[in-house]
Amino acid sequence: MQFPADLRYTKDHEWIKVEGNTATIGITDFAQSELGDIVYVDINTVGTSLAAEAVFGTVEAVKTVSDLFLPIAGTVAEVNPALAGQPELVNTDPYGAGWMVKVTVNNVADVDALLSSEDYAKLVH
């Protein structure tokens, strides 16, 4: 299982990569493996300003539905359009083609409070 060092992580198993004031967010390799085969991603919060840890959508696997939590405060700017037809991208490439949303970040410094890859690896092992 991999946890790229250039990302930050949450205890709720989301990852975040910030470039400028835009953050790309998805779920971790650990989360997708725990969920199993993902069959549907439901995110209808585009244009919505949300607080850190607010629910921005859900991911549905064969046996369960899980909420998706925003790692830091911001406005949901874009949903990954590929997930509508290929939700399994979250399973096969959680840190690449399986990203979920892009968010305009309220305060980029908030990312510093999130878990490093090493800290996240300790959390899940």
Beta strands, then each sheet from edge to edge (+ up, - down):
strand 1: 8-9
strand 2: 14-19
strand 3: 22-27
strand 4: 38-42
strand 5: 49-50
strand 6: 55-61
strand 7: 65-69
strand 8: 74-79
strand 9: 101-105
sheet 1: 1+ 2- 3+ 9- 8+ 5-
sheet 2: 4+ 6- 7+
end
